Amino acid sequence: MLTIANGFGEMRNLEEVCRDCDYREVGCHSKCRRYKNYKMMIGAIRKKRDKEKEYFDYLRERKLYKE
């Protein structure tokens, strides 16, 4: 049975219909209301983080930036 991660930490069977958009395709997320809301929320969090200059803290935590 073929399964795929759906972007929310869940695994779903490709034979099942997506809860939001009724598509069975792998790339159905461009049509999902739930996924679009998730992406908008992540974008808002990133903008807020960048405005508050917490971006470098994030990079330091990930060890991508060294002083």
C-alpha positions in Angstrom: 0.0 0.0 0.0 1.5 3.4 -1.0 1.4 6.2 1.5 2.7 9.7 1.5 3.3 12.4 4.0 0.8 15.2 3.6 2.7 18.1 5.0 1.1 18.0 8.4 3.1 15.2 9.9 0.5 12.6 8.9 0.7 9.7 6.6 -2.3 9.0 4.4 -3.1 6.4 1.9 -3.2 7.6 -1.6 -6.4 5.6 -2.1 -8.1 7.8 0.4 -9.6 11.1 -0.6 -8.0 14.3 0.8 -10.2 15.7 3.6 -10.1 19.3 2.2 -10.1 19.1 -1.5 -11.4 15.7 -2.4 -8.4 14.9 -4.6 -6.5 11.7 -4.6 -3.4 13.1 -6.3 0.1 13.5 -4.6 0.3 17.2 -5.4 -3.2 18.1 -4.2 -2.0 20.6 -1.6 -2.1 23.5 -4.1 -5.9 23.0 -4.0 -6.3 22.4 -0.2 -7.9 25.2 1.9 -6.2 23.8 5.0 -2.7 23.7 3.4 -3.1 27.3 2.0 -4.0 28.5 5.5 -1.0 26.7 7.0 1.3 28.4 4.4 -0.1 31.8 5.1 0.4 31.3 8.9 4.0 30.2 8.4 4.6 33.3 6.1 3.2 35.6 8.8 5.4 34.0 11.5 8.5 34.4 9.3 7.8 38.1 8.6 7.2 38.8 12.3 10.4 36.9 13.2 12.4 38.9 10.6 11.0 42.2 11.8 12.0 41.4 15.4 15.5 40.5 14.4 15.1 37.0 15.8 16.3 35.6 12.5 19.9 35.4 13.7 18.8 33.5 16.8 17.1 31.0 14.6 20.3 30.6 12.5 22.4 30.2 15.6 20.1 27.5 16.9 20.4 25.6 13.7 24.2 26.2 13.6 24.0 27.9 10.2 25.5 31.2 11.4 28.7 31.6 13.4 29.9 34.8 15.0 
